[in-house]
Amino acid sequence: EGKPLAIVWIHGMSCKPEAYETIAKELQDVSAQSGYKTWVGIPEFIFDAPEPVLIEKYVTDTIKELKNRGFQGGDIFIASHSLGGVMSQIFVKDHSDLIKG
């Protein structure tokens, strides 16, 4: 199994969540070799664009989904790309107690 680790992956504008599935699977495989069970959640944004008004809802809903699928633990990280990086900073700034990095 391994130590539980969660990644919420925030994609950039006009990117489909499916575009990140391969790299998410690779991350899970590599992290398993280091003793982690990595759970990856990729929110699906309206119009394929992360939005500042709804970023909190998307991230917290994704974390809830990961927990419903079996993630247990407090090691939650955000990975992001392009505009997703900007939106991630907005979320993490106000939720540093929840997000480890």
N, C-alpha and C positions, 0 to 999 in steps of 0.2 A: 504494500500500500504506500507507505511513505508519509512524511510530515505534510499536513495540508497547507496549501498555498493557493490563493485566489488572485487572478488577474482579470481586471475589467479593461477591455480593449476598446478605446475610443477612436474610431476611424475618422479620417478627414472628410471634407465636403465632397459630395458626388461619388463617394466610394460605397460599394456594397459590402455588407458584413461578410458575405461569403468569400470575398477576396482575401480575408484574413484567416480563413479556416486552415489552410495548409501550414502557415507559419505558427498558428496556435497549436496545431498537432505536433509540429516539430519541437516547440517549446515544452510541451507536455512530455515528449519522449526524452529529450535531453535532461530535463529537470528530474525525471524518474531515475536516471542514471546517477544523480546526485542525492537520491533519497527523498525526493519530494513527490507528492501527488498534487499535481497542479490542475486547478479548475479554471477554465477560461470562459468568460462571459463577454459577448459582443452585442451591445445594444443595437436595435434597429431604429434609426431615427426617421422621423417624418421627412420626406423629400431627400433622404440620404445625407442630411446635414446636421451635425451636432449644434444645438441651440443653447445660448446662455440662459434663457428663461426656464428651460426644461431639463437642463443637464443634471440637476440634483435628482429629479424624478427618475431619469433614465439610469443613472448610476445606482441609486438605492434599489430600484426595481431589479436591476441585474444582479446585485448582491443577494437580494431575497431569492431570486431564481436559483442562484448557485447554492444557497443554503437548502432550498427545497429539493435540489438534485443530490444533496448529501454533503456539501462542504461544511466542515466544522472547524472553526479556528478563527484566529484574529489576524493572520498574516494576509492582508489584502493590499494589493498594489494596483496601480493604473499604468497601462501602456497606451501610447497614443501616437497618432500620425497627423501631421499638418494641422489643420484647424482643430482636430481632436486634442492636440497638445495645448492649445489655448483654452479650450473648454475644460480640460483636465485641471489646469492650473486654477481656474475659477472654483472648481469643486473642492480640490485639495486644500486650498487656502482656508476654506470654512469648515473642513472636516479632517483636520490633521490628527484627530483622535481616532478616526476610523481607518484612514489610509496610511499604510506604512511607508509608501514611496511611490 
